[in-house]
Amino acid sequence: MGDYRLAIDVGATKIAYGIFDEESKIIFRHRTSTPIDIMPDELTAKFYNEIDDVLERSQISLSNLRGISVGMPSYVDYDHGFVVTSGGIHNIKNYPARDVLEKKYPNTRIVIDGDTNMAALAEHKFGAGRGFPHMVYCALSTGLGSGFIVNNQVFRGSYGGAGETGHMLITPGEGLECGCGNRGCFMSYACGSFIAKHAQLAIQNGEQSMMSSMVSDISEITSIHLAEAYRAGDALAGRLMDQLIYYIALHIYNLFIAFNINCYVCGGGLLNMGDFFLERIRTQVDTFNKQENQKIYIKAAELGGDNGIIGCAVALEDEK
């Protein structure tokens, strides 16, 4: 068995590849796009072609790999390496990811897990969660999700779906419908894609906002426009920013009450809004927290966009 690890971080818009050496250093990187409407057979062919290309270009043979590890933006049945559903890549459901990779790369260890679990592994070992035996990674991005570290190990639950916390319901049957099939989950109020939908609907319903002048069509409004309008004092952007921060803080506080885990490492694109964003979340969580002498640590992720592939590499470390 070799000492190199191939890590693959699959996102809704990109796939990042990294090869790690025995000292956990990235020695080769590659990135490709993820077509939003990619079908399962197309994803399989994409994996085959790009893995072969990465190995060839890095001059690392398959026999020198300790394994291949893939983080999916999905609800993953970890024990079976099976993607149940994928919020980020809608056509990828009931996808036997480990089986299709083992077919092409037999005798190679294959690990499949959710991307938030991979990010949690990375931040716990090398990032903002160092020193905490229990930690929650909170992905604040296009979607909303979590990765749990309990007693220094990933906690996945009975079916592998622990961490799908964005789909916890707060207004059942009310509000916007999420890809999870329900209306009124946390994600439908507090993530990048849905806060943009709230902005679009408000403007369609007659609310005035400078966001409408930032794009040629209001369907193009994103959380980036929201942040810019918020900083300029736009009233609608201010209301929606309040909503976003309130529900993210409520999500974190409810996890604290449920699990009594005190460390929450936040990563993802929404943190690019500015320093105010995480600071306001901390303030709101402190407002909720009535547990005397039980501090809740809310920290910014330290590994940036690399935490996905770093976590994939960590996931292969338990077998030397």
VENMO-V728216 format. One record per residue. N is the residue number from 0. RES is the residue in one letter. OMEGA is omega in degrees with one decimal (NA if undefined). BURIAL is + if it has 9 or more other ideal C-beta (glycine too) atoms within 8 Angstrom, else -. Layout:
n: <N:N>
res: <RES:RES>
omega: <OMEGA:OMEGA>
burial: <BURIAL:BURIAL>
This chain:
n: <0:1:2:3:4:5:6:7:8:9:10:11:12:13:14:15:16:17:18:19:20:21:22:23:24:25:26:27:28:29:30:31:32:33:34:35:36:37:38:39:40:41:42:43:44:45:46:47:48:49:50:51:52:53:54:55:56:57:58:59:60:61:62:63:64:65:66:67:68:69:70:71:72:73:74:75:76:77:78:79:80:81:82:83:84:85:86:87:88:89:90:91:92:93:94:95:96:97:98:99:100:101:102:103:104:105:106:107:108:109:110:111:112:113:114:115:116:117:118:119:120:121:122:123:124:125:126:127:128:129:130:131:132:133:134:135:136:137:138:139:140:141:142:143:144:145:146:147:148:149:150:151:152:153:154:155:156:157:158:159:160:161:162:163:164:165:166:167:168:169:170:171:172:173:174:175:176:177:178:179:180:181:182:183:184:185:186:187:188:189:190:191:192:193:194:195:196:197:198:199:200:201:202:203:204:205:206:207:208:209:210:211:212:213:214:215:216:217:218:219:220:221:222:223:224:225:226:227:228:229:230:231:232:233:234:235:236:237:238:239:240:241:242:243:244:245:246:247:248:249:250:251:252:253:254:255:256:257:258:259:260:261:262:263:264:265:266:267:268:269:270:271:272:273:274:275:276:277:278:279:280:281:282:283:284:285:286:287:288:289:290:291:292:293:294:295:296:297:298:299:300:301:302:303:304:305:306:307:308:309:310:311:312:313:314:315:316:317:318:319>
res: <M:G:D:Y:R:L:A:I:D:V:G:A:T:K:I:A:Y:G:I:F:D:E:E:S:K:I:I:F:R:H:R:T:S:T:P:I:D:I:M:P:D:E:L:T:A:K:F:Y:N:E:I:D:D:V:L:E:R:S:Q:I:S:L:S:N:L:R:G:I:S:V:G:M:P:S:Y:V:D:Y:D:H:G:F:V:V:T:S:G:G:I:H:N:I:K:N:Y:P:A:R:D:V:L:E:K:K:Y:P:N:T:R:I:V:I:D:G:D:T:N:M:A:A:L:A:E:H:K:F:G:A:G:R:G:F:P:H:M:V:Y:C:A:L:S:T:G:L:G:S:G:F:I:V:N:N:Q:V:F:R:G:S:Y:G:G:A:G:E:T:G:H:M:L:I:T:P:G:E:G:L:E:C:G:C:G:N:R:G:C:F:M:S:Y:A:C:G:S:F:I:A:K:H:A:Q:L:A:I:Q:N:G:E:Q:S:M:M:S:S:M:V:S:D:I:S:E:I:T:S:I:H:L:A:E:A:Y:R:A:G:D:A:L:A:G:R:L:M:D:Q:L:I:Y:Y:I:A:L:H:I:Y:N:L:F:I:A:F:N:I:N:C:Y:V:C:G:G:G:L:L:N:M:G:D:F:F:L:E:R:I:R:T:Q:V:D:T:F:N:K:Q:E:N:Q:K:I:Y:I:K:A:A:E:L:G:G:D:N:G:I:I:G:C:A:V:A:L:E:D:E:K>
omega: <-177.9:-177.5:-179.8:178.5:175.9:-178.8:-177.7:179.5:-177.6:176.7:-178.4:-178.5:-176.3:169.5:179.7:178.0:175.2:173.2:-177.5:176.8:-175.8:177.9:178.3:175.5:177.5:-178.5:178.1:178.6:173.4:-179.6:176.3:179.6:175.4:176.8:-173.0:-176.5:-177.0:-179.8:-176.2:-179.1:177.1:177.6:178.0:179.3:179.1:176.8:-177.7:-176.4:-174.2:174.9:177.2:-179.3:180.0:180.0:179.9:-176.1:178.9:-178.7:174.6:179.5:179.8:-179.1:178.5:178.1:170.2:178.8:176.0:-176.7:-175.0:172.1:-176.8:177.0:-161.4:166.2:-172.7:167.7:-170.5:-175.9:-177.5:179.9:-168.9:176.4:-178.0:175.1:179.9:-179.8:-177.0:-179.3:-162.0:-177.8:-178.6:179.6:179.8:-174.2:-176.6:-170.7:-178.0:-179.2:-176.5:177.9:177.2:178.0:-178.4:-175.4:-179.1:179.4:175.3:179.1:-180.0:176.9:177.1:177.9:176.6:-175.9:178.9:174.6:178.3:178.7:177.9:177.4:-177.3:-177.1:178.7:-176.9:-171.6:-170.4:-170.9:-179.5:179.8:176.2:178.0:178.9:177.2:-175.9:172.5:170.9:179.4:178.4:180.0:-170.9:175.0:175.1:179.4:-179.6:-174.5:169.2:-174.3:168.5:179.3:-176.5:175.7:178.1:176.0:173.3:-174.4:-179.6:-173.9:-174.9:-179.4:-172.8:176.3:-177.4:176.1:-171.1:176.7:-178.2:168.9:-174.4:174.7:173.5:-174.3:177.6:-179.0:177.6:-176.8:178.5:-179.7:175.8:177.8:179.1:180.0:167.5:171.7:173.3:-179.5:-175.8:-177.5:176.3:-163.4:169.8:-174.2:-176.5:-176.0:177.7:174.6:177.4:177.5:178.9:-179.4:-179.3:-179.9:179.8:175.9:-178.5:171.0:177.7:-179.6:178.6:176.1:179.0:-179.3:179.4:-178.7:-174.1:177.6:177.4:-174.6:176.2:-179.6:-179.6:178.5:177.4:176.2:177.2:177.9:-178.5:179.9:179.2:177.6:-179.5:179.3:176.9:179.3:-173.7:179.8:178.4:178.1:179.3:-179.0:175.1:176.1:179.2:-178.0:-177.6:-179.0:-175.2:173.3:178.9:178.1:176.7:-179.9:-177.9:178.6:176.0:177.6:179.7:-178.0:-171.1:-176.9:172.2:-170.8:-177.8:-179.7:-179.5:-174.7:176.7:178.8:-171.1:-178.3:178.2:177.3:177.7:-179.7:-177.9:-178.3:-170.2:-178.9:179.8:177.9:175.6:178.2:-178.6:-179.7:177.7:178.4:176.9:177.9:-168.6:177.7:-179.4:-176.8:176.4:175.6:-177.1:175.4:-179.0:177.7:-169.5:174.4:175.4:-175.4:-171.7:175.4:-176.8:179.6:-172.9:178.1:-178.3:176.7:177.9:176.9:178.2:178.1:-178.1:179.6:-173.9:-174.8:176.5:-176.4:NA>
burial: <-:+:-:+:+:+:+:+:+:+:+:-:-:-:+:+:+:+:+:+:+:-:-:+:-:+:-:+:-:+:-:+:-:+:-:-:-:+:-:-:-:+:+:+:-:+:+:+:-:+:+:-:+:+:+:-:-:+:-:+:-:-:-:-:+:+:+:+:+:+:+:+:+:+:+:+:+:+:-:-:+:+:+:+:+:+:+:+:+:+:-:+:-:-:+:+:+:+:-:+:+:+:-:+:+:-:-:+:-:+:+:+:+:+:+:+:+:+:+:+:+:+:+:+:+:+:+:+:+:-:-:+:-:+:+:+:+:+:+:+:+:-:+:+:+:+:+:+:+:+:-:-:-:+:-:+:-:-:-:+:+:-:+:+:+:+:+:+:-:+:-:-:-:-:-:-:-:+:-:+:-:+:+:+:+:+:+:+:+:+:+:+:+:+:+:+:+:+:+:+:-:+:+:-:-:-:-:-:+:+:+:+:-:+:+:-:-:+:-:-:+:-:+:-:+:+:+:+:+:+:-:-:-:+:-:+:+:+:-:+:+:-:+:+:+:+:+:+:+:+:+:+:+:+:+:+:-:-:+:-:+:+:+:+:+:+:+:+:+:+:+:-:+:-:-:-:+:+:-:+:+:+:-:+:+:-:-:+:+:-:-:-:-:-:-:+:-:+:+:+:+:-:+:-:-:+:+:+:+:+:+:+:+:+:+:+:-:-:-:->
